């Protein structure tokens, strides 16, 4: 397949990538002139400590962290004869030197420890491998890159890591940030720190990543923002976390006596470093209630923490009833003597309020974003021109952003019932007002259950019902008389019964033999209070798993304050899709021909938060089963925590093929798979383990059940006399490549490139066919294109066909009136993963989101996986878009 397309209007764009114009070939070759090499060494640091039991000195392994950087830096100073040219260190295991050192070289390094006492560290540099600098040219050529990455992945990763370290060493040391990270954050720059609610702050910084692309190496530079714990008094931070409005310390002490509130504090602060009185840095391992009266053994007598501070330091605790912290070794410190240490990333999930504030702070429009990047690249922040490590390597980066060829693809026509929407007036968006849905449903009945009776008055609900009825009718849906709609008062302590009562009321007059069919065309609108996560979860479990009935949640007071045609139309689009209708149909003759007889698949995996070790990852596969790729089935599974490869993709697609055959009386001729969430380093695993399972040739497919499923699929294909061809495309969103227009005609009102921009040169993969596609009009900030990598292409479709198909599928998302950023099946898979967390019984021990599972202390094994798989329930509405 030719990797360059031709369809569309040619344009030029700038990107936040900078060409490496000179690589360190000559310098590294020169310093290893005899062997033409540069050495890679693994760093092992041990601290000489005194063993308390034996009374002798012994070496103890030191954990990685900022201390490692100090040790390596001091090693250069203490041994100048060995480090005539400065080595580069990545902050973890790797140190790169242009000077060849003897194997098993040891250095003794002395640093000043607490209270001025010296600490001795033994650093052993063990030679691991030689970086043959010719690998740089191989990594940027199609044949060489495929050979290097697929057959020698460790050598390739090491070579790229060397360039990454050389580029990032200077700014990371200058700004005192972790050497192994690709981003650094600069709290000292103007506007670099902004507070967000509940003890956190957003800190701005810069991202740098060295990447091989076709013909070159580039440095991808971007602005970035991350959440950090706010450096503050620990008590102030705790009060802010529980309630940002809280000012009274007495109220806070009372809240800490509530077990749930105290558990929230424990989870928030566990693992956080604090500065205790006297300047010592300690890590919180647990919280202690009422630390002042907490007792421990001192000598041969029990003593309270308050008494200890009085005797030892002549200090009185002002609030002995406040909580305290427990650190390694069991040491306890009162919270009032502690402050949160600066520079600590917050890696847990932000709550909705934090997320909203974080987004406001972190987004940048295209113009300011590019200017910030250029300022960093050309100035001292990144310092490419004067970096000692880059100068030593004779390495050079062009500080002008790459300007590359791109194309603007035409938008498809969007078809409604009897009319078309205008997708040209506002790029990538259209209006549904005055349109009839492409395939509207006939609603047998609907009801309202109000769980916000304190704020939602009967007159509010009546007005809402009439406006919803009018809008659904205007869109072509057949709906009952709004005066017939029943309204029930929801009981938040027994929501299932409230929903069941509404269901019974709707079907009370329907004969038993027709009731199931009647209920499939019915739905319940549920009015929820402003904050009701647990209640929403129970509503969705009842509708998706228990009864198989469509539910549509609306939130108070939004359904009242936003009550207009746009709001009601958006709700109506969701209801029509959930009941099996089709809202609109992008219309293109070429794409229609590709989709006829094809099954479109979206795959995704969602993972628990980084601190959670006792819950599985959730995998979803959604598959189309009609000729226009507007109806989908959903298949869900559990797998080992944080595993990205979908273990049982063959099994899930096996069931999908059977369902497709049952619906169409034949198999699809092509399976078009869009796979979300795969990083660049996982492409080869996906090709072997996922595509290998689908095609029946995976080295990983040794499980007898998997082999049996593949054999069954082959038998189904043989029965109908055709083979299913596979197109497999990885879709990536978590990257930092951005595009900026070069002309006023090629930009929207915010300065973003127009929807339909496709880029397949300049920043693309060296060996795999790939392209970037910006399909949507950004609502805030700088639009992020999606990255498409074609990993398998049985029918040998052209790159133009794949680019156009991918773009047009972004117009298929059922509940949007604009093109979305990824193809609809990928979006559906992502939403299905999110909804899967609600398909565990919320009252059972396997409630996926329950707070009791969030301390991260548990373990996970094969038995756990079997139990979680049994607890995950498939939706009774799995043939519909119940999750939108």
C-alpha positions in Angstrom: 0.0 0.0 0.0 1.4 3.4 -1.0 1.6 5.4 2.3 0.8 8.8 0.8 -2.7 9.8 -0.2 -3.9 12.2 -2.8 -7.5 13.0 -2.2 -8.5 16.4 -0.9 -7.2 20.0 -1.3 -3.5 20.4 -0.7 -2.6 22.8 2.2 0.5 23.5 4.3 0.6 23.4 8.1 3.1 23.9 10.9 3.6 21.4 13.6 5.2 21.4 17.0 8.0 19.1 15.8 11.6 20.2 15.3 14.1 18.4 13.1 17.3 17.0 14.6 19.7 18.3 11.9 22.8 16.6 13.4 22.9 13.3 15.2 25.7 12.3 17.6 27.2 9.8 15.1 30.7 11.3 14.7 31.2 12.2 18.3 30.2 8.9 19.8 32.1 7.1 17.0 35.1 9.1 17.8 35.2 8.5 21.5 35.1 4.8 20.8 37.4 5.1 17.9 38.8 1.6 18.2 35.5 -0.1 18.2 33.4 2.7 16.9 31.0 2.6 19.8 29.4 4.5 22.6 28.8 2.6 25.9 25.5 2.1 27.7 25.9 1.2 31.4 23.4 0.1 34.0 23.6 2.0 37.2 23.3 0.2 40.6 23.6 2.4 43.7 24.0 0.9 47.1 24.1 2.8 50.4 26.6 1.7 53.1 24.6 1.5 56.3 25.2 -0.1 59.7 23.2 -3.2 60.4 21.5 -2.8 63.8 21.5 -6.5 64.7 25.1 -7.4 63.8 26.7 -4.0 64.4 28.5 -4.3 61.1 28.4 -2.2 57.9 26.5 -3.6 55.0 25.3 -2.4 51.6 21.6 -1.7 51.2 19.8 -1.2 47.8 18.8 2.5 47.4 15.4 3.2 45.8 15.3 5.3 42.7 14.5 9.0 43.1 16.0 12.4 43.2 18.8 11.1 45.4 20.1 9.1 42.5 20.7 12.2 40.4 22.6 13.9 43.3 24.8 10.8 43.6 25.6 10.6 39.9 26.3 14.3 39.8 28.7 14.0 42.7 30.4 11.0 41.1 31.4 13.2 38.2 32.9 15.8 40.5 34.8 13.2 42.7 36.2 11.3 39.7 37.1 13.9 37.0 39.8 11.6 35.5 37.1 9.0 34.6 34.6 11.6 33.4 36.7 13.9 31.2 33.5 14.2 29.1 30.3 14.3 31.1 28.1 11.2 30.9 24.3 11.5 30.5 22.0 9.9 33.0 18.3 9.1 32.5 17.4 9.1 36.2 16.7 5.3 36.3 19.1 2.5 35.2 20.9 4.0 32.3 24.0 6.1 32.0 25.4 7.0 28.6 29.1 7.9 28.2 31.2 8.6 25.1 34.1 7.1 27.0 34.5 3.4 27.3 34.9 2.2 30.9 36.1 -1.1 32.2 33.4 -3.6 33.1 32.2 -3.7 36.8 33.7 -0.3 37.5 32.9 0.8 41.0 32.9 4.3 42.5 32.5 5.4 46.1 30.6 8.6 46.5 30.2 10.6 49.6 27.2 13.0 50.2 26.3 15.0 53.3 23.3 13.4 55.0 20.9 14.6 57.7 22.5 16.9 60.3 25.7 17.0 58.3 26.6 13.4 58.7 28.2 11.9 55.6 26.5 9.1 53.7 28.6 6.7 51.6 27.2 5.3 48.4 28.8 2.6 46.2 28.0 3.1 42.5 28.7 0.2 40.2 28.7 0.7 36.5 28.3 -2.5 34.6 28.7 -2.6 30.9 25.6 -3.9 29.1 25.7 -3.2 25.4 27.1 -1.1 22.6 25.0 1.4 20.7 26.0 1.0 17.1 25.3 4.5 15.8 24.3 3.2 12.4 21.0 2.2 14.0 19.9 5.9 13.8 19.8 5.8 10.0 18.1 2.4 10.1 15.3 3.7 12.4 14.4 6.4 9.9 14.2 4.1 6.8 11.2 1.9 6.0 12.9 -1.5 5.7 15.5 -0.7 8.4 13.0 0.5 10.9 10.8 -2.6 10.6 13.8 -4.9 11.0 15.2 -2.9 13.9 11.9 -2.4 15.9 10.4 -5.8 15.3 13.5 -8.0 15.7 15.8 -5.9 17.9 13.3 -3.8 20.0 15.7 -3.4 23.0 18.5 -2.0 20.8 16.1 0.4 19.1 14.6 1.6 22.4 18.1 2.1 23.9 19.2 4.2 20.9 16.1 6.4 21.0 16.5 6.7 24.8 20.1 8.0 24.3 18.8 10.8 22.1 16.0 11.5 24.5 18.5 11.9 27.4 20.8 14.1 25.5 18.0 16.5 24.5 16.2 16.6 27.9 19.2 16.4 30.3 19.9 20.2 30.4 16.4 21.5 31.0 15.5 18.8 33.5 18.6 19.5 35.6 18.1 23.2 35.3 14.5 23.0 36.6 15.3 20.3 39.1 12.9 17.7 37.7 13.0 13.9 37.3 15.5 13.0 34.6 13.5 10.0 33.4 10.3 12.0 32.7 9.5 13.4 29.3 7.8 16.4 30.9 9.1 18.9 33.4 7.1 21.5 35.3 8.2 25.0 36.1 6.4 26.6 39.0 8.6 29.6 38.9 7.5 30.9 35.4 4.9 33.7 35.4 1.4 32.1 35.6 2.9 28.7 35.9 0.9 27.7 39.0 -2.8 28.0 39.5 -4.8 26.6 42.5 -7.6 24.2 41.9 -10.1 23.0 44.5 -9.4 20.4 47.3 -5.8 20.7 48.0 -4.4 20.6 44.5 -2.8 23.1 42.0 -2.2 23.0 38.3 1.4 23.5 37.2 2.5 24.3 33.7 5.4 22.8 31.9 6.9 21.4 28.7 6.9 18.0 27.1 9.8 16.8 24.9 10.0 13.5 23.0 12.5 12.4 20.5 11.0 10.2 17.8 12.2 8.6 14.6 10.0 9.5 11.6 10.4 8.7 7.9 13.8 10.2 6.9 14.6 12.1 10.1 14.6 12.3 13.9 12.4 14.9 15.4 11.8 16.4 18.8 8.1 16.8 19.6 7.7 19.8 22.0 4.4 20.7 23.6 3.0 22.7 26.5 1.6 20.5 29.2 -0.1 20.9 32.6 -0.3 18.5 35.5 -2.0 18.4 38.9 0.2 18.6 41.9 -0.4 18.5 45.7 -0.4 22.1 46.8 2.5 22.9 49.2 0.6 24.0 52.3 0.2 23.3 56.0 -1.1 19.7 56.2 -4.1 20.7 58.3 -5.0 23.5 55.8 -4.7 21.0 52.9 -6.9 18.5 54.7 -9.6 21.0 55.4 -9.5 22.2 51.8 -9.9 18.6 50.5 -12.9 17.7 52.6 -14.6 21.1 51.9 -13.0 24.0 50.1 -15.4 26.4 52.0 -14.4 25.1 55.4 -12.7 27.6 57.7 -13.7 26.4 61.3 -11.1 24.0 62.7 -13.7 22.7 65.2 -16.1 21.7 62.4 -13.2 20.0 60.6 -12.3 17.9 63.8 -16.0 16.8 63.9 -15.9 15.8 60.2 -12.8 13.7 60.9 -14.8 11.6 63.4 -17.0 10.5 60.5 -15.5 7.2 59.3 -16.2 7.9 55.6 -14.6 11.4 55.7 -11.6 10.1 57.5 -11.2 7.3 54.9 -11.3 10.0 52.2 -8.5 11.8 53.9 -6.5 8.6 54.3 -6.7 7.8 50.6 -5.9 11.3 49.5 -2.7 11.6 51.6 -1.4 8.1 51.5 2.1 8.1 49.9 2.4 11.9 50.1 5.7 13.4 51.3 5.6 16.0 54.1 8.1 18.2 55.8 7.9 17.7 59.6 9.1 20.1 62.2 12.8 20.4 61.9 12.9 20.1 58.2 12.9 16.3 57.8 11.1 14.9 54.8 8.8 11.9 55.6 6.3 9.9 53.6 2.8 9.3 54.9 1.9 5.6 55.2 -1.2 6.0 57.2 -3.3 8.5 59.2 -3.9 8.4 63.0 -7.0 9.7 64.6 -6.5 12.2 67.5 -2.7 12.0 67.3 -2.2 13.9 70.5 -3.6 11.2 72.7 -2.0 8.4 70.6 0.2 6.3 72.9 3.4 4.4 72.1 6.1 2.7 74.2 9.0 5.0 75.2 11.6 3.1 77.1 9.6 1.0 79.6 6.5 3.2 79.8 3.6 4.2 77.6 3.5 7.8 76.6 1.2 9.9 74.4 2.4 11.9 71.5 1.5 15.2 73.2 3.5 14.2 76.3 6.4 13.2 74.2 6.5 16.6 72.4 6.2 18.3 75.8 9.1 16.4 77.3 11.4 16.2 74.3 10.8 19.5 72.6 9.0 21.6 75.2 6.2 22.2 72.7 2.5 22.0 73.4 0.0 20.6 70.8 -2.6 23.3 70.1 -5.0 20.7 68.7 -4.3 17.3 70.3 -7.6 16.0 68.8 -6.4 16.6 65.2 -5.2 13.7 63.1 -1.6 12.7 62.8 0.5 10.8 60.3 2.3 7.5 60.6 5.5 7.0 58.6 8.0 4.2 57.9 9.2 2.6 61.2 5.9 3.4 62.9 6.9 7.0 63.7 3.9 9.3 64.4 3.8 13.0 63.9 0.9 15.4 64.7 -0.6 17.0 61.5 -0.1 20.5 63.0 3.6 20.0 62.8 3.6 18.9 59.1 3.5 20.6 55.7 2.9 19.1 52.3 6.3 19.0 50.5 6.4 20.8 47.1 6.8 19.2 43.7 4.6 16.1 44.1 2.5 15.0 41.1 -1.1 14.0 41.9 -1.6 10.8 39.9 -5.1 9.8 41.0 -8.3 10.6 39.2 -9.6 14.1 39.5 -13.1 14.5 40.7 -15.6 16.4 38.4 -15.1 19.8 40.1 -11.3 19.4 40.0 -11.5 18.3 36.3 -13.6 21.3 35.4 -11.2 23.8 37.0 -8.2 21.9 35.6 -9.5 22.1 32.0 -10.1 25.9 32.3 -6.5 26.4 33.4 -4.7 23.9 31.1 -6.3 24.6 27.7 -4.5 27.0 25.3 -5.7 28.3 22.0 -3.5 27.4 19.0 -1.8 30.8 18.6 -0.6 31.2 22.3 0.3 27.5 22.4 2.6 27.7 19.4 4.2 31.0 20.7 4.9 29.4 24.1 6.5 26.4 22.4 8.7 28.6 20.1 9.7 30.7 23.1 10.8 27.6 25.0 12.7 26.1 22.1 14.5 29.3 21.1 15.2 30.5 24.7 16.8 29.2 27.9 13.8 27.1 29.0 14.9 24.2 26.8 18.3 25.5 25.9 19.0 23.4 22.8 21.7 25.8 21.6 23.8 25.8 24.8 23.1 22.4 26.3 26.5 20.9 27.4 25.3 17.4 26.6 24.1 18.3 23.1 27.2 20.4 22.4 29.5 17.5 23.6 27.6 15.1 21.3 27.8 17.7 18.4 24.0 17.3 18.3 21.8 20.0 16.8 18.1 20.8 16.6 16.6 23.2 14.1 14.6 25.7 16.2 12.1 26.4 13.4 8.9 24.3 13.6 8.5 21.8 10.7 6.2 23.0 8.0 4.7 20.1 6.1 2.3 19.1 3.3 -1.3 18.2 4.3 -4.7 17.8 2.7 -8.2 19.0 3.5 -10.7 16.1 3.0 -14.3 17.0 1.9 -17.0 16.4 4.5 -19.7 13.9 3.8 -23.3 14.9 3.3 -25.4 14.0 6.4 -28.7 12.5 5.5 -31.9 12.8 7.5 -35.4 11.6 6.6 -36.2 13.6 3.5 -33.5 16.2 3.8 -29.7 16.8 4.2 -27.9 18.8 6.9 -25.6 21.6 5.8 -22.1 20.6 7.0 -20.3 23.4 5.2 -21.8 26.5 6.9 -20.1 25.7 10.2 -17.1 23.4 9.6 -17.7 20.0 11.0 -21.1 20.8 12.6 -24.7 21.1 11.6 -28.1 21.8 13.1 -30.9 19.3 13.6 -33.7 21.9 14.0 -36.2 21.4 11.2 -35.0 17.9 10.4 -36.7 14.5 10.8 -34.5 11.7 12.1 -33.4 9.2 9.5 -35.1 6.3 11.3 -37.2 7.6 14.2 -38.7 5.1 16.7 -42.3 4.7 17.8 -42.3 5.2 21.6 -44.9 2.9 23.2 -44.8 4.7 26.5 -42.5 6.7 28.8 -42.4 7.8 32.4 -40.6 10.2 34.7 -39.1 9.2 38.1 -38.1 12.3 40.1 -35.3 11.7 42.7 -35.0 15.5 43.2 -38.4 16.2 44.7 -37.1 18.8 47.1 -36.0 21.1 44.2 -38.0 19.9 41.3 -41.6 21.1 41.5 -44.5 19.4 39.7 -44.9 22.5 37.4 -41.2 22.2 36.4 -41.6 18.5 35.5 -44.9 19.2 33.6 -43.2 21.9 31.5 -40.2 19.5 30.8 -42.5 16.7 29.7 -44.4 18.8 27.3 -41.3 20.4 25.8 -39.6 16.9 25.4 -42.8 15.5 23.8 -42.9 18.4 21.3 -39.3 18.1 20.4 -39.4 14.3 19.9 -42.5 14.7 17.8 -40.8 17.5 15.7 -37.9 15.1 15.0 -40.3 12.5 13.7 -40.6 10.2 16.7 -44.1 8.9 17.4 -44.8 9.6 21.1 -47.8 9.3 23.4 -49.9 12.2 24.5 -47.8 14.1 27.2 -50.8 14.2 29.5 -50.5 10.4 29.7 -47.0 10.4 31.1 -46.8 9.2 34.7 -44.5 10.9 37.2 -43.3 9.1 40.2 -41.5 10.3 43.3 -38.2 8.4 43.6 -37.0 7.0 46.9 -33.2 7.4 47.0 -33.0 4.6 49.6 -34.8 2.2 47.3 -34.3 3.4 43.7 -35.0 -0.1 42.2 -38.5 -0.2 43.7 -39.2 3.4 42.4 -38.1 2.4 38.9 -40.0 -0.9 39.1 -43.2 0.9 40.1 -42.9 3.2 37.0 -42.3 0.2 34.8 -45.4 -1.5 36.1 -47.5 1.6 35.7 -46.5 1.9 32.0 -47.4 -1.7 31.2 -50.4 -2.3 33.4 -53.0 -2.2 30.6 -50.9 -4.3 28.1 -51.7 -8.0 27.6 -49.0 -10.2 29.0 -48.1 -11.8 25.6 -47.4 -8.3 24.2 -45.7 -6.7 27.2 -42.1 -7.5 26.4 -42.4 -6.0 22.9 -44.2 -3.0 24.4 -41.4 -2.4 27.0 -38.6 -2.6 24.4 -40.1 0.6 22.9 -40.5 2.3 26.3 -38.1 4.3 28.4 -37.9 6.1 31.8 -36.5 9.6 32.3 -34.8 9.8 35.7 -34.3 13.2 37.3 -31.2 13.1 39.5 -29.9 15.6 42.1 -26.9 17.7 41.1 -24.5 15.2 42.8 -25.7 11.6 42.6 -23.0 9.2 41.3 -24.1 6.2 43.4 -27.8 6.8 42.5 -27.0 7.0 38.8 -25.0 3.8 39.0 -28.0 1.9 40.6 -30.4 3.4 38.0 -28.2 2.2 35.1 -27.7 -1.3 36.6 -31.5 -1.7 37.0 -32.1 -0.6 33.4 -29.1 -2.2 31.6 -28.9 -5.5 33.6 -32.0 -6.2 35.6 -34.8 -5.2 33.3 -33.2 -4.4 29.9 -35.1 -1.1 29.7 -33.8 2.2 28.4 -33.2 4.9 31.0 -32.3 8.5 30.4 -30.9 10.5 33.3 -31.2 14.3 33.5 -29.6 16.3 36.2 -31.2 19.0 38.3 -31.2 21.9 38.0 -29.8 21.6 34.4 -33.0 20.2 33.0 -34.8 23.4 34.2 -32.2 26.1 33.6 -31.2 24.7 30.1 -34.7 23.9 29.0 -34.7 24.9 25.4 -34.9 23.3 22.0 -31.1 22.5 21.9 -31.2 20.7 25.2 -34.4 18.7 24.5 -33.1 17.8 21.0 -29.9 16.4 22.5 -31.8 14.3 25.0 -34.1 13.1 22.2 -31.2 12.0 20.1 -30.0 9.8 22.9 -33.4 8.3 23.5 -33.9 7.5 19.8 -30.5 5.8 19.6 -31.1 3.8 22.9 -34.4 2.5 21.5 -32.8 1.3 18.3 -33.5 4.2 16.0 -31.0 5.9 13.6 -30.6 9.6 14.0 -28.7 10.5 10.8 -26.6 8.8 8.1 -23.5 10.3 6.5 -24.0 9.7 2.8 -21.1 9.0 0.5 -21.2 6.6 -2.4 -17.6 5.3 -2.0 -18.0 4.8 1.7 -21.4 3.2 1.3 -19.8 0.6 -1.0 -17.0 -0.1 1.5 -19.5 -0.6 4.4 -21.9 -2.8 2.4 -21.3 -6.3 3.7 -18.6 -5.2 6.1 -18.6 -5.4 9.9 -17.1 -2.3 11.6 -15.5 -3.0 15.0 -14.4 -0.7 17.8 -12.1 -2.0 20.6 -10.9 -0.4 23.8 -9.5 -1.2 27.3 -10.0 1.0 30.4 -7.8 0.6 33.4 -8.3 1.2 37.1 -6.5 4.2 38.6 -2.7 3.8 39.0 -2.9 3.4 42.8 -5.5 0.6 42.5 -4.1 -3.0 42.3 -7.1 -5.1 43.2 -9.4 -4.5 40.2 -9.3 -5.7 36.7 -9.0 -3.7 33.5 -12.2 -3.7 31.4 -12.2 -4.6 27.7 -15.0 -3.7 25.2 -15.6 -4.8 21.6 -18.5 -3.1 19.7 -19.5 -4.5 16.3 -21.8 -3.3 13.7 -24.4 -5.7 12.3 -26.3 -3.8 9.6 -25.2 -2.6 6.2 -24.9 1.1 7.1 -22.8 0.6 10.3 -25.4 2.4 12.4 -26.4 -0.5 14.7 -24.0 -2.1 17.1 -23.7 -5.0 19.6 -21.5 -4.8 22.7 -19.3 -7.4 24.3 -17.5 -6.8 27.6 -14.8 -8.7 29.5 -12.4 -8.4 32.5 -8.7 -9.0 32.3 -5.6 -8.5 34.4 -5.1 -5.0 35.9 -3.4 -2.5 33.5 -3.0 -5.1 30.7 -3.7 -3.4 27.4 -3.7 -6.4 25.1 -7.3 -7.8 24.9 -7.0 -11.4 26.0 -10.1 -12.8 24.6 -10.7 -10.7 21.4 -11.0 -13.9 19.4 -13.9 -15.1 21.6 -15.7 -11.7 21.5 -15.4 -11.5 17.7 -16.5 -15.1 17.4 -19.8 -14.2 19.0 -20.0 -11.1 16.9 -19.6 -13.0 13.7 -22.4 -15.4 14.7 -24.7 -12.5 15.5 -23.9 -10.8 12.2 -24.6 -14.1 10.4 -27.9 -14.6 12.2 -29.0 -11.0 11.3 -27.8 -10.9 7.7 -27.8 -14.7 6.7 -24.2 -14.4 5.7 -20.8 -13.4 7.1 -19.2 -10.0 6.4 -16.6 -10.0 3.6 -14.4 -7.6 5.6 -14.0 -6.9 9.3 -12.8 -3.3 9.8 -11.3 -3.1 13.3 -10.5 0.3 15.0 -8.4 -0.4 18.1 -8.2 2.4 20.7 -5.6 2.9 23.4 -2.5 1.2 21.9 0.8 3.0 22.5 3.6 3.0 19.9 5.5 0.4 21.9 2.6 -2.0 21.8 2.0 -2.2 18.0 4.1 -5.3 17.7 2.3 -7.0 20.5 -1.1 -6.2 19.0 0.0 -7.5 15.6 1.1 -10.8 17.2 -1.5 -11.4 20.0 -4.7 -9.6 18.8 -4.4 -9.8 15.0 -2.8 -13.1 15.4 -5.8 -14.4 17.3 -8.2 -13.1 14.8 -6.2 -14.6 11.9 -5.5 -17.8 13.7 -1.7 -17.5 13.6 -0.8 -16.0 17.0 2.1 -17.4 18.9 0.2 -16.3 22.0 -3.0 -18.3 21.0 -2.1 -21.5 22.9 -5.0 -21.6 25.2 -7.2 -24.6 24.0 -10.4 -22.5 24.4 -9.0 -19.8 22.1 -7.9 -22.4 19.6 -11.3 -24.0 19.7 -12.9 -20.6 19.1 -10.7 -19.8 16.1 -11.5 -23.3 14.7 -15.2 -22.6 15.1 -14.9 -19.2 13.3 -13.1 -21.0 10.5 -15.9 -23.5 10.3 -18.5 -20.7 10.1 -16.5 -19.1 7.3 -16.3 -22.4 5.4 -20.0 -23.1 5.8 -20.8 -19.9 3.9 -18.0 -20.3 1.4 -16.2 -17.0 2.1 -13.3 -15.8 4.1 -13.5 -12.7 6.3 -10.8 -10.3 5.4 -9.4 -8.1 8.2 -8.4 -4.4 8.2 -6.9 -3.5 11.6 -6.2 0.2 12.5 -4.8 1.4 15.8 -6.2 4.8 16.8 -4.2 6.9 19.2 -5.3 10.1 21.0 -2.7 10.3 23.8 0.1 12.0 21.9 1.5 15.5 21.6 1.6 16.2 17.9 -0.4 19.3 17.0 -1.0 21.1 13.7 -1.2 24.9 13.1 -2.6 26.6 10.0 -0.3 28.8 7.9 -3.1 30.8 6.2 -6.2 32.6 7.3 -8.3 30.5 4.9 -7.2 27.3 6.6 -8.2 28.2 10.1 -11.4 28.4 12.1 -12.5 31.1 14.5 -10.2 29.8 17.3 -7.2 29.5 15.0 -7.4 25.7 14.7 -7.0 23.9 11.4 -10.3 23.1 9.8 -11.9 19.6 10.3 -10.9 17.1 7.7 -7.2 17.8 7.9 -5.1 14.7 7.1 -1.3 14.5 7.4 0.7 11.5 6.1 4.2 13.0 5.7 6.8 14.7 7.8 5.9 13.3 11.2 4.8 9.8 10.2 6.1 6.4 11.2 9.3 5.1 9.5 7.9 1.7 8.4 4.2 1.3 9.3 1.5 3.1 7.1 0.0 5.8 9.3 -1.6 9.2 9.2 -2.9 12.0 11.4 -6.5 13.1 11.0 -8.1 16.1 12.7 -11.7 15.3 12.0 -13.4 17.7 14.5 -13.8 21.3 15.2 -12.3 22.0 18.6 -14.6 23.5 21.1 -11.9 24.7 23.5 -8.1 25.1 23.2 -6.0 23.5 20.4 -7.6 20.6 18.5 -5.8 17.3 18.9 -5.6 15.1 15.8 -6.0 11.4 16.1 -3.2 9.1 15.0 -4.1 6.1 12.8 -1.7 3.2 12.2 -2.7 0.5 9.7 -1.4 -2.7 11.3 -3.2 -5.1 8.9 -4.9 -4.7 5.5 -6.0 -7.9 3.8 -8.0 -6.3 1.0 -5.1 -3.9 0.3 -7.4 -0.8 0.4 -5.6 2.4 -0.7 -4.5 4.9 1.9 -7.0 7.4 0.3 -9.8 4.9 1.0 -8.8 4.3 4.6 -8.4 8.0 5.3 -11.7 8.9 3.8 -13.5 5.9 5.6 -11.9 7.0 9.0 -13.0 10.6 8.5 -16.5 9.8 7.5 -17.0 7.4 10.4 -16.4 10.4 12.6 -19.7 11.7 11.4 -21.5 8.5 12.5 -21.6 9.2 16.2 -25.3 8.9 16.9 -25.9 11.5 19.6 -23.8 14.4 18.1 -24.5 17.0 15.5 -20.9 17.5 14.7 -17.9 15.4 13.6 -16.2 13.8 16.6 -12.5 13.3 17.1 -12.4 9.5 16.5 -14.4 7.1 14.4 -17.8 6.3 16.0 -17.1 2.6 16.7 -14.0 3.7 18.7 -16.1 6.3 20.6 -18.7 3.6 21.3 -16.1 1.2 22.6 -14.7 3.9 24.9 -18.2 4.7 26.2 -19.0 1.0 26.7 -15.9 0.6 28.8 -17.0 3.4 31.0 -20.5 2.0 31.3 -19.1 -1.5 32.1 -18.1 -0.2 35.6 -21.9 0.1 36.2 -22.5 -3.5 35.2 -21.4 -5.0 38.5 -24.0 -5.3 41.2 -23.6 -2.0 43.1 -24.8 -3.8 46.3 -22.4 -6.7 45.9 -18.7 -7.2 46.8 -17.6 -6.6 43.2 -18.8 -3.1 42.9 -16.2 -1.7 40.6 -16.3 1.9 41.8 -16.9 1.4 45.5 -14.7 3.3 47.8 -13.6 0.3 49.8 -11.5 -0.9 46.8 -9.5 2.4 46.4 -6.7 2.0 48.9 -4.7 0.0 46.4 -3.5 -2.5 49.1 -5.0 -5.6 47.5 -3.6 -8.1 45.1 -4.9 -9.7 42.0 -4.6 -13.3 40.7 -6.3 -15.8 38.4 -8.9 -16.6 41.0 -9.8 -12.9 41.3 -10.1 -12.6 37.6 -12.6 -15.5 37.3 -14.7 -14.0 40.1 -14.7 -10.5 38.5 -15.6 -12.1 35.1 -18.5 -13.9 36.7 -19.6 -10.6 38.4 -19.6 -8.6 35.2 -23.0 -8.8 33.6 -23.6 -8.3 29.9 -26.4 -5.8 29.3 -29.9 -7.1 28.3 -29.8 -4.3 25.7 -26.4 -5.2 24.2 -27.8 -5.0 20.6 -28.5 -1.3 21.2 -26.5 1.9 22.0 -27.7 1.8 25.6 -24.5 3.5 26.8 -24.7 6.8 24.9 
